[in-house]
Amino acid sequence: MRLGMLATLVVLVLVGGSGANAENWPAWRGPLGTGVAEAEHAPVTWSKTENVRWKVPLPGEGNATPVVWNDRVLVPCASEKGKRRGLYCYHRDDGKLLWKQEVEYAKDEATHGTNPYCSSSPAVDGQRVIVWHGSAGLYAYDLDGKLLWQRDLGEFQHVWGNASSPVLFENLVILSTGPGLNAFILAVDKSTGQDVWRLDLPEMRSEKVGDFHGSWSTPVITTEGADPVMFLTVPTKLYAIDPRQGKIRWECGGLSRLVYTSPLYTPEMVIAMCGYHGPALGVKRGGQGDVTESHRVWITEKPNPQRVGSGVVVGDHIYILNEPGIFWCIEIKTGQVKWEKRVGKKGSWSSIVLACGRLYALNMDGDTIVIEPNPQELKILKENSIGEMTRASLALSNGRFYLRTYQNLYCIEEPK
């Protein structure tokens, strides 16, 4: 069996199955929220013109990743300096705009120039698509663009804006709001938008809009075993939460005040990583209450690179492209860095995608470095350049990558 096929099988066993259609990319980081694509084919070679099935100009810059359901490709965009925020639906075959839904927000909302408005990715389940526009509200549309419901969740003010994406689970939409003065975890009924539970964690809130404090992390839910569990990273802590009721199962300390990446997990461990040179930690799953002393297996004390994009688990290792453009391979059971190498010429905010036994790492130049998972050394298979600024991540559906830059939405398809 080839290494690529083996790597994919190992990861799928570790993360468990998905109820979503394997050909769809229904949420940020895919069907499982882990960056793993259940795909039979994925492009390896492309450029700005080669193997580009279509590209369409977008109405505004943004960091949100597209989602795909059947023939719908959905991506949020903001225009008019955030005064107009919208969800745009394109046909997967030709890029034709099928519909758009825009809302106006006249108030000032803080953010940073590197994090345009509408940086939260949507989530879709085949009947509805959910999108969070920050202070402009939470919205549900059907797949023809009809508004189903909307919620005003209050104003969200932070000097660096917001980015966490909604997660669909059973009958719920779960959203980690914030960061800033107003920050909480909310679950609403996905059919009505009505509250089901709310969890207020004091670690999430800042005292000032300009505090270097907050979480932009999207929670991850695993349904393996008897009971589902949601892993969530917030300033200073990793939480395991019952996603049905919003009850805390356990918590582990050791994180810093800034968190961007989503947690990664195996059947035995959860790995949480901070941004802005903060620590990473590995925690044995299980326990109750504060498990910092009993279940925390390792924590990195030395300064780490800035991390924004999330990594993926392949077997006993994590692969992640850090913000400066340094690719790391980390042993899960010890936290030891097996190797680190610069890839490309630019930094990266994008999260890794694993497809067909290959790692796809996207940087801010629009370069995608295709890598073979190998804990012994970096093995680059291909480098593909679009040459446009992007801080989004790749989405894979039916053998096609969808790549969102600050100018265009690309559909990349390579002949089988």
C-alpha positions as a Python dict, from the first residue, in 0.01 Angstrom:
ca = {
    (1, 'M'): (0, 0, 0),
    (2, 'R'): (136, 343, -88),
    (3, 'L'): (228, 579, 197),
    (4, 'G'): (-28, 834, 78),
    (5, 'M'): (-315, 589, 91),
    (6, 'L'): (-201, 457, 427),
    (7, 'A'): (-181, 808, 577),
    (8, 'T'): (-535, 887, 471),
    (9, 'L'): (-672, 560, 611),
    (10, 'V'): (-496, 615, 943),
    (11, 'V'): (-642, 963, 983),
    (12, 'L'): (-993, 854, 892),
    (13, 'V'): (-976, 579, 1153),
    (14, 'L'): (-853, 827, 1414),
    (15, 'V'): (-1111, 1093, 1358),
    (16, 'G'): (-1408, 868, 1295),
    (17, 'G'): (-1681, 883, 1034),
    (18, 'S'): (-1891, 1172, 919),
    (19, 'G'): (-2262, 1197, 861),
    (20, 'A'): (-2208, 1456, 588),
    (21, 'N'): (-2184, 1359, 223),
    (22, 'A'): (-1815, 1287, 168),
    (23, 'E'): (-1826, 1478, -160),
    (24, 'N'): (-1929, 1799, 15),
    (25, 'W'): (-1721, 2047, 215),
    (26, 'P'): (-1995, 2167, 450),
    (27, 'A'): (-1799, 2378, 699),
    (28, 'W'): (-1467, 2537, 773),
    (29, 'R'): (-1208, 2254, 780),
    (30, 'G'): (-1445, 2014, 606),
    (31, 'P'): (-1692, 1743, 713),
    (32, 'L'): (-1520, 1666, 1044),
    (33, 'G'): (-1378, 2009, 1122),
    (34, 'T'): (-1030, 1853, 1112),
    (35, 'G'): (-901, 1948, 766),
    (36, 'V'): (-931, 1588, 647),
    (37, 'A'): (-1096, 1534, 309),
    (38, 'E'): (-1269, 1205, 239),
    (39, 'A'): (-1174, 1219, -128),
    (40, 'E'): (-1087, 976, -404),
    (41, 'H'): (-915, 1245, -612),
    (42, 'A'): (-753, 1583, -543),
    (43, 'P'): (-560, 1808, -782),
    (44, 'V'): (-182, 1811, -751),
    (45, 'T'): (-79, 2063, -1018),
    (46, 'W'): (-218, 2406, -1106),
    (47, 'S'): (-125, 2770, -1164),
    (48, 'K'): (-308, 3096, -1229),
    (49, 'T'): (-420, 2951, -1562),
    (50, 'E'): (-337, 2579, -1567),
    (51, 'N'): (-614, 2347, -1445),
    (52, 'V'): (-837, 2641, -1352),
    (53, 'R'): (-1190, 2539, -1442),
    (54, 'W'): (-1322, 2887, -1365),
    (55, 'K'): (-1258, 3197, -1160),
    (56, 'V'): (-1494, 3478, -1065),
    (57, 'P'): (-1419, 3819, -910),
    (58, 'L'): (-1541, 3864, -554),
    (59, 'P'): (-1710, 4184, -431),
    (60, 'G'): (-1469, 4228, -141),
    (61, 'E'): (-1164, 4105, 43),
    (62, 'G'): (-1198, 3845, 317),
    (63, 'N'): (-1044, 3554, 503),
    (64, 'A'): (-1347, 3322, 510),
    (65, 'T'): (-1314, 2982, 342),
    (66, 'P'): (-1581, 2868, 92),
    (67, 'V'): (-1814, 2581, 175),
    (68, 'V'): (-1965, 2344, -81),
    (69, 'W'): (-2288, 2146, -91),
    (70, 'N'): (-2376, 1962, -413),
    (71, 'D'): (-2379, 2230, -685),
    (72, 'R'): (-2359, 2526, -443),
    (73, 'V'): (-2035, 2706, -349),
    (74, 'L'): (-2094, 2961, -75),
    (75, 'V'): (-1860, 3234, 44),
    (76, 'P'): (-1911, 3546, 259),
    (77, 'C'): (-1778, 3886, 151),
    (78, 'A'): (-1792, 4237, 290),
    (79, 'S'): (-1787, 4557, 86),
    (80, 'E'): (-1815, 4929, 150),
    (81, 'K'): (-1568, 4900, 440),
    (82, 'G'): (-1788, 4649, 619),
    (83, 'K'): (-2109, 4849, 586),
    (84, 'R'): (-2244, 4581, 352),
    (85, 'R'): (-2197, 4214, 445),
    (86, 'G'): (-2314, 3930, 230),
    (87, 'L'): (-2328, 3563, 146),
    (88, 'Y'): (-2271, 3476, -220),
    (89, 'C'): (-2371, 3148, -384),
    (90, 'Y'): (-2200, 3028, -704),
    (91, 'H'): (-2260, 2723, -922),
    (92, 'R'): (-1984, 2467, -878),
    (93, 'D'): (-1957, 2389, -1250),
    (94, 'D'): (-1919, 2734, -1405),
    (95, 'G'): (-1895, 2991, -1125),
    (96, 'K'): (-2226, 3154, -1217),
    (97, 'L'): (-2370, 3365, -935),
    (98, 'L'): (-2693, 3189, -834),
    (99, 'W'): (-2793, 3429, -558),
    (100, 'K'): (-2665, 3672, -300),
    (101, 'Q'): (-2797, 3793, 32),
    (102, 'E'): (-2657, 4116, 172),
    (103, 'V'): (-2722, 4300, 497),
    (104, 'E'): (-2629, 4652, 594),
    (105, 'Y'): (-2452, 4745, 915),
    (106, 'A'): (-2406, 5118, 965),
    (107, 'K'): (-2229, 5118, 1303),
    (108, 'D'): (-1854, 5110, 1351),
    (109, 'E'): (-1708, 4771, 1437),
    (110, 'A'): (-1342, 4735, 1526),
    (111, 'T'): (-1117, 4502, 1328),
    (112, 'H'): (-767, 4493, 1180),
    (113, 'G'): (-657, 4554, 823),
    (114, 'T'): (-539, 4193, 796),
    (115, 'N'): (-878, 4063, 907),
    (116, 'P'): (-1152, 4209, 684),
    (117, 'Y'): (-1516, 4181, 790),
    (118, 'C'): (-1694, 3852, 711),
    (119, 'S'): (-1396, 3634, 805),
    (120, 'S'): (-1622, 3370, 960),
    (121, 'S'): (-1685, 3076, 726),
    (122, 'P'): (-2044, 2947, 676),
    (123, 'A'): (-2180, 2603, 763),
    (124, 'V'): (-2433, 2409, 552),
    (125, 'D'): (-2633, 2089, 608),
    (126, 'G'): (-2822, 2045, 280),
    (127, 'Q'): (-3132, 2234, 396),
    (128, 'R'): (-2988, 2556, 529),
    (129, 'V'): (-2669, 2756, 536),
    (130, 'I'): (-2567, 2948, 850),
    (131, 'V'): (-2344, 3254, 838),
    (132, 'W'): (-2223, 3485, 1113),
    (133, 'H'): (-2156, 3847, 1021),
    (134, 'G'): (-2022, 3958, 1361),
    (135, 'S'): (-2214, 4255, 1499),
    (136, 'A'): (-2445, 4241, 1194),
    (137, 'G'): (-2594, 3915, 1324),
    (138, 'L'): (-2636, 3542, 1270),
    (139, 'Y'): (-2836, 3436, 961),
    (140, 'A'): (-2991, 3119, 821),
    (141, 'Y'): (-3087, 3084, 453),
    (142, 'D'): (-3214, 2793, 250),
    (143, 'L'): (-3001, 2682, -46),
    (144, 'D'): (-3201, 2905, -282),
    (145, 'G'): (-3117, 3212, -74),
    (146, 'K'): (-3446, 3255, 113),
    (147, 'L'): (-3404, 3398, 462),
    (148, 'L'): (-3521, 3146, 724),
    (149, 'W'): (-3430, 3333, 1041),
    (150, 'Q'): (-3187, 3588, 1183),
    (151, 'R'): (-3050, 3672, 1526),
    (152, 'D'): (-2902, 3989, 1671),
    (153, 'L'): (-2638, 3862, 1916),
    (154, 'G'): (-2513, 4204, 2018),
    (155, 'E'): (-2206, 4407, 1926),
    (156, 'F'): (-1864, 4245, 1904),
    (157, 'Q'): (-1571, 4478, 1941),
    (158, 'H'): (-1207, 4375, 1936),
    (159, 'V'): (-910, 4551, 1784),
    (160, 'W'): (-843, 4245, 1566),
    (161, 'G'): (-1205, 4163, 1477),
    (162, 'N'): (-1363, 3817, 1484),
    (163, 'A'): (-1332, 3495, 1280),
    (164, 'S'): (-1473, 3189, 1459),
    (165, 'S'): (-1712, 2990, 1239),
    (166, 'P'): (-2048, 2831, 1327),
    (167, 'V'): (-2059, 2453, 1379),
    (168, 'L'): (-2365, 2241, 1295),
    (169, 'F'): (-2435, 1948, 1526),
    (170, 'E'): (-2757, 1747, 1529),
    (171, 'N'): (-3034, 2011, 1566),
    (172, 'L'): (-2795, 2283, 1681),
    (173, 'V'): (-2590, 2572, 1552),
    (174, 'I'): (-2302, 2624, 1795),
    (175, 'L'): (-2104, 2948, 1782),
    (176, 'S'): (-1808, 3071, 1983),
    (177, 'T'): (-1861, 3446, 1975),
    (178, 'G'): (-1620, 3724, 2049),
    (179, 'P'): (-1348, 3805, 2116),
    (180, 'G'): (-1373, 4129, 2312),
    (181, 'L'): (-1608, 4270, 2571),
    (182, 'N'): (-1894, 4047, 2452),
    (183, 'A'): (-1787, 3682, 2422),
    (184, 'F'): (-1974, 3358, 2499),
    (185, 'I'): (-2065, 3015, 2356),
    (186, 'L'): (-2416, 2991, 2216),
    (187, 'A'): (-2623, 2701, 2081),
    (188, 'V'): (-2943, 2776, 1891),
    (189, 'D'): (-3198, 2552, 1722),
    (190, 'K'): (-3093, 2540, 1357),
    (191, 'S'): (-3457, 2537, 1240),
    (192, 'T'): (-3575, 2839, 1438),
    (193, 'G'): (-3270, 3026, 1567),
    (194, 'Q'): (-3403, 3010, 1922),
    (195, 'D'): (-3160, 2966, 2213),
    (196, 'V'): (-3103, 2612, 2339),
    (197, 'W'): (-2812, 2680, 2574),
    (198, 'R'): (-2555, 2948, 2647),
    (199, 'L'): (-2223, 2915, 2826),
    (200, 'D'): (-2043, 3220, 2963),
    (201, 'L'): (-1673, 3157, 3024),
    (202, 'P'): (-1501, 3444, 3204),
    (203, 'E'): (-1172, 3365, 3030),
    (204, 'M'): (-1324, 3463, 2695),
    (205, 'R'): (-1403, 3825, 2772),
    (206, 'S'): (-1164, 4119, 2752),
    (207, 'E'): (-1166, 4427, 2970),
    (208, 'K'): (-1085, 4659, 2679),
    (209, 'V'): (-1134, 4650, 2304),
    (210, 'G'): (-759, 4679, 2258),
    (211, 'D'): (-659, 4397, 2493),
    (212, 'F'): (-418, 4138, 2355),
    (213, 'H'): (-661, 3874, 2474),
    (214, 'G'): (-909, 3655, 2292),
    (215, 'S'): (-998, 3341, 2100),
    (216, 'W'): (-1065, 3321, 1727),
    (217, 'S'): (-1077, 2941, 1744),
    (218, 'T'): (-1362, 2736, 1598),
    (219, 'P'): (-1468, 2447, 1826),
    (220, 'V'): (-1439, 2087, 1707),
    (221, 'I'): (-1694, 1814, 1789),
    (222, 'T'): (-1619, 1441, 1787),
    (223, 'T'): (-1899, 1186, 1794),
    (224, 'E'): (-1682, 881, 1850),
    (225, 'G'): (-1771, 671, 2152),
    (226, 'A'): (-2089, 679, 2353),
    (227, 'D'): (-2119, 1054, 2399),
    (228, 'P'): (-2018, 1344, 2174),
    (229, 'V'): (-1771, 1597, 2307),
    (230, 'M'): (-1679, 1947, 2190),
    (231, 'F'): (-1322, 2071, 2231),
    (232, 'L'): (-1281, 2446, 2262),
    (233, 'T'): (-975, 2664, 2321),
    (234, 'V'): (-1013, 3003, 2488),
    (235, 'P'): (-758, 3229, 2657),
    (236, 'T'): (-562, 3026, 2918),
    (237, 'K'): (-773, 2706, 2890),
    (238, 'L'): (-878, 2406, 2686),
    (239, 'Y'): (-1235, 2292, 2752),
    (240, 'A'): (-1421, 1967, 2683),
    (241, 'I'): (-1796, 2040, 2668),
    (242, 'D'): (-2113, 1838, 2617),
    (243, 'P'): (-2240, 1992, 2290),
    (244, 'R'): (-2602, 1889, 2354),
    (245, 'Q'): (-2637, 2068, 2688),
    (246, 'G'): (-2342, 2307, 2709),
    (247, 'K'): (-2211, 2145, 3028),
    (248, 'I'): (-1837, 2149, 3099),
    (249, 'R'): (-1690, 1801, 3131),
    (250, 'W'): (-1332, 1901, 3204),
    (251, 'E'): (-1087, 2186, 3162),
    (252, 'C'): (-711, 2211, 3135),
    (253, 'G'): (-492, 2515, 3197),
    (254, 'G'): (-165, 2618, 3036),
    (255, 'L'): (-263, 2821, 2730),
    (256, 'S'): (-178, 3188, 2683),
    (257, 'R'): (-411, 3483, 2629),
    (258, 'L'): (-429, 3451, 2248),
    (259, 'V'): (-567, 3147, 2065),
    (260, 'Y'): (-635, 3116, 1691),
    (261, 'T'): (-608, 2750, 1594),
    (262, 'S'): (-875, 2486, 1648),
    (263, 'P'): (-795, 2190, 1878),
    (264, 'L'): (-671, 1867, 1721),
    (265, 'Y'): (-750, 1526, 1863),
    (266, 'T'): (-690, 1152, 1850),
    (267, 'P'): (-882, 884, 2044),
    (268, 'E'): (-637, 932, 2333),
    (269, 'M'): (-521, 1296, 2319),
    (270, 'V'): (-627, 1654, 2256),
    (271, 'I'): (-369, 1904, 2133),
    (272, 'A'): (-420, 2278, 2179),
    (273, 'M'): (-195, 2551, 2040),
    (274, 'C'): (-167, 2922, 2113),
    (275, 'G'): (-81, 3209, 1886),
    (276, 'Y'): (167, 3490, 1934),
    (277, 'H'): (454, 3268, 2057),
    (278, 'G'): (241, 3103, 2325),
    (279, 'P'): (265, 2739, 2433),
    (280, 'A'): (115, 2422, 2291),
    (281, 'L'): (-6, 2139, 2511),
    (282, 'G'): (-112, 1777, 2488),
    (283, 'V'): (-386, 1648, 2716),
    (284, 'K'): (-505, 1294, 2780),
    (285, 'R'): (-875, 1273, 2712),
    (286, 'G'): (-1119, 1206, 2994),
    (287, 'G'): (-1146, 1306, 3357),
    (288, 'Q'): (-1364, 1559, 3532),
    (289, 'G'): (-1317, 1913, 3656),
    (290, 'D'): (-970, 2066, 3634),
    (291, 'V'): (-743, 1800, 3480),
    (292, 'T'): (-432, 2018, 3446),
    (293, 'E'): (-229, 1816, 3694),
    (294, 'S'): (-377, 1474, 3623),
    (295, 'H'): (-415, 1466, 3244),
    (296, 'R'): (-182, 1723, 3090),
    (297, 'V'): (88, 1509, 2931),
    (298, 'W'): (316, 1781, 2795),
    (299, 'I'): (343, 2156, 2747),
    (300, 'T'): (598, 2350, 2544),
    (301, 'E'): (767, 2609, 2760),
    (302, 'K'): (996, 2769, 2501),
    (303, 'P'): (853, 3042, 2273),
    (304, 'N'): (672, 2903, 1970),
    (305, 'P'): (614, 3066, 1632),
    (306, 'Q'): (300, 3266, 1579),
    (307, 'R'): (22, 3026, 1477),
    (308, 'V'): (-301, 3124, 1303),
    (309, 'G'): (-387, 2831, 1075),
    (310, 'S'): (-460, 2488, 1219),
    (311, 'G'): (-269, 2167, 1150),
    (312, 'V'): (-379, 1810, 1081),
    (313, 'V'): (-319, 1476, 1249),
    (314, 'V'): (-157, 1199, 1046),
    (315, 'G'): (-91, 886, 1250),
    (316, 'D'): (129, 976, 1549),
    (317, 'H'): (219, 1324, 1426),
    (318, 'I'): (82, 1672, 1365),
    (319, 'Y'): (175, 1876, 1059),
    (320, 'I'): (126, 2252, 1074),
    (321, 'L'): (237, 2557, 877),
    (322, 'N'): (311, 2836, 1124),
    (323, 'E'): (247, 3202, 1046),
    (324, 'P'): (610, 3287, 950),
    (325, 'G'): (601, 3013, 685),
    (326, 'I'): (782, 2747, 893),
    (327, 'F'): (640, 2397, 853),
    (328, 'W'): (658, 2173, 1161),
    (329, 'C'): (616, 1803, 1224),
    (330, 'I'): (528, 1736, 1591),
    (331, 'E'): (513, 1405, 1772),
    (332, 'I'): (174, 1385, 1944),
    (333, 'K'): (268, 1180, 2251),
    (334, 'T'): (562, 1405, 2351),
    (335, 'G'): (513, 1742, 2180),
    (336, 'Q'): (864, 1706, 2036),
    (337, 'V'): (929, 1886, 1708),
    (338, 'K'): (1064, 1618, 1473),
    (339, 'W'): (1166, 1867, 1206),
    (340, 'E'): (1101, 2225, 1098),
    (341, 'K'): (1156, 2377, 755),
    (342, 'R'): (1065, 2695, 573),
    (343, 'V'): (832, 2643, 278),
    (344, 'G'): (758, 2913, 22),
    (345, 'K'): (855, 3278, 54),
    (346, 'K'): (555, 3416, 242),
    (347, 'G'): (385, 3362, 575),
    (348, 'S'): (55, 3180, 617),
    (349, 'W'): (-274, 3208, 803),
    (350, 'S'): (-431, 2914, 620),
    (351, 'S'): (-510, 2575, 771),
    (352, 'I'): (-370, 2249, 637),
    (353, 'V'): (-584, 2014, 427),
    (354, 'L'): (-511, 1640, 406),
    (355, 'A'): (-643, 1477, 89),
    (356, 'C'): (-548, 1150, -82),
    (357, 'G'): (-251, 1109, 151),
    (358, 'R'): (-109, 1452, 68),
    (359, 'L'): (-82, 1769, 275),
    (360, 'Y'): (-187, 2096, 112),
    (361, 'A'): (-37, 2408, 270),
    (362, 'L'): (-145, 2749, 138),
    (363, 'N'): (44, 3073, 203),
    (364, 'M'): (-35, 3444, 165),
    (365, 'D'): (116, 3459, -185),
    (366, 'G'): (-146, 3214, -302),
    (367, 'D'): (116, 2940, -324),
    (368, 'T'): (3, 2589, -233),
    (369, 'I'): (283, 2357, -127),
    (370, 'V'): (190, 1991, -166),
    (371, 'I'): (375, 1774, 87),
    (372, 'E'): (404, 1404, 162),
    (373, 'P'): (343, 1333, 532),
    (374, 'N'): (677, 1204, 658),
    (375, 'P'): (792, 1229, 1021),
    (376, 'Q'): (1157, 1192, 916),
    (377, 'E'): (1192, 1482, 673),
    (378, 'L'): (1011, 1742, 465),
    (379, 'K'): (915, 1599, 126),
    (380, 'I'): (770, 1858, -112),
    (381, 'L'): (581, 1704, -402),
    (382, 'K'): (470, 2020, -583),
    (383, 'E'): (446, 2399, -550),
    (384, 'N'): (152, 2568, -721),
    (385, 'S'): (124, 2946, -747),
    (386, 'I'): (-184, 3161, -797),
    (387, 'G'): (3, 3482, -714),
    (388, 'E'): (-278, 3655, -522),
    (389, 'M'): (-309, 3742, -153),
    (390, 'T'): (-509, 3492, 49),
    (391, 'R'): (-557, 3415, 417),
    (392, 'A'): (-837, 3162, 360),
    (393, 'S'): (-803, 2784, 346),
    (394, 'L'): (-867, 2537, 66),
    (395, 'A'): (-1200, 2358, 27),
    (396, 'L'): (-1219, 2026, -160),
    (397, 'S'): (-1533, 1878, -319),
    (398, 'N'): (-1576, 1619, -593),
    (399, 'G'): (-1210, 1637, -688),
    (400, 'R'): (-1206, 2015, -715),
    (401, 'F'): (-1032, 2267, -493),
    (402, 'Y'): (-1202, 2600, -425),
    (403, 'L'): (-952, 2872, -340),
    (404, 'R'): (-1058, 3215, -226),
    (405, 'T'): (-813, 3505, -267),
    (406, 'Y'): (-863, 3873, -191),
    (407, 'Q'): (-965, 3924, -554),
    (408, 'N'): (-1119, 3605, -691),
    (409, 'L'): (-1277, 3268, -622),
    (410, 'Y'): (-1101, 2987, -812),
    (411, 'C'): (-1223, 2641, -901),
    (412, 'I'): (-926, 2411, -963),
    (413, 'E'): (-974, 2080, -1137),
    (414, 'E'): (-707, 1845, -1267),
    (415, 'P'): (-790, 1568, -1518),
    (416, 'K'): (-785, 1225, -1356),
}
